[in-house]
Amino acid sequence: MTLLHQRLARQLGADADIARGHPIRPMLELLEERSAELEADNHTLRQRVTRLESELSERSDTLEAARAMNRELMNELNPGAPSHASGEPHSSARR
């Protein structure tokens, strides 16, 4: 119902503008078309952002798993070395 009221008000306003010699309706239609295009583009971009965020999360999980596996393998190769569970390099690294 609100949409019908808006269209009627717009049409009456456009008729009044034409009667005064100021045709604004074509500009309104162009702006509405552009607004619809931008909304569609925005929707597409939001979907893309959602996809990219999902991919980033998956890749971050994969990277963390690879780091954990690397730590485990390094501990197996160097059983006497101190364990660094945080994954940070040892502060007294050889230079």
C-alpha positions in Angstrom: 0.0 0.0 0.0 2.9 2.4 0.8 4.4 1.8 -2.6 1.1 2.7 -4.2 1.0 5.9 -2.2 4.5 6.8 -3.2 3.8 6.2 -6.9 0.7 8.3 -6.7 2.4 11.1 -4.9 5.3 11.0 -7.4 2.9 11.1 -10.3 0.9 14.0 -8.8 4.1 15.8 -8.1 5.4 15.2 -11.6 2.1 16.5 -13.1 2.4 19.6 -11.0 6.0 20.2 -12.1 5.0 19.8 -15.8 2.1 22.3 -15.2 4.6 24.8 -13.9 7.0 24.1 -16.8 9.6 22.1 -14.8 9.6 18.5 -16.0 11.4 16.6 -13.3 10.0 13.1 -13.8 12.6 12.0 -16.4 15.4 12.9 -13.9 13.6 11.0 -11.1 13.3 7.9 -13.3 17.0 8.1 -14.2 17.9 8.4 -10.6 15.7 5.5 -9.6 17.2 3.3 -12.3 20.7 4.2 -11.2 19.7 3.5 -7.6 18.4 0.1 -8.6 21.7 -0.6 -10.5 23.8 0.4 -7.5 21.7 -1.8 -5.2 22.2 -4.8 -7.5 26.0 -4.0 -7.7 26.1 -3.7 -3.9 24.3 -7.1 -3.5 26.8 -8.7 -5.8 29.8 -7.2 -4.0 28.4 -8.3 -0.6 28.1 -11.9 -1.9 31.7 -11.7 -3.2 32.9 -10.4 0.2 31.1 -13.2 1.9 32.8 -15.8 -0.4 36.2 -14.2 0.1 35.8 -14.1 3.9 34.9 -17.8 3.8 38.0 -18.6 1.6 40.2 -16.6 3.9 38.9 -18.4 7.0 39.5 -21.8 5.3 43.0 -20.8 4.2 43.8 -19.5 7.7 42.7 -22.8 9.2 44.8 -24.7 6.6 47.9 -22.6 7.4 47.4 -23.1 11.2 47.2 -26.8 10.6 50.3 -26.8 8.5 52.2 -24.8 11.2 51.1 -27.3 13.8 52.3 -30.2 11.7 55.6 -28.5 11.1 56.1 -28.0 14.8 55.3 -31.7 15.4 57.8 -32.8 12.7 60.5 -30.4 14.0 60.0 -31.8 17.5 60.4 -35.4 16.2 63.6 -34.4 14.3 65.0 -32.6 17.3 63.8 -34.5 20.4 66.2 -32.8 22.7 65.3 -29.2 21.7 63.0 -27.1 23.8 59.4 -27.1 22.6 57.9 -23.8 21.4 54.2 -24.3 21.5 53.4 -20.8 20.6 55.1 -21.2 17.2 57.3 -18.2 17.8 61.0 -18.6 16.8 63.4 -19.1 19.7 64.7 -15.8 21.0 68.3 -16.9 21.1 68.6 -18.0 17.5 72.1 -18.5 16.1 73.5 -15.7 14.1 
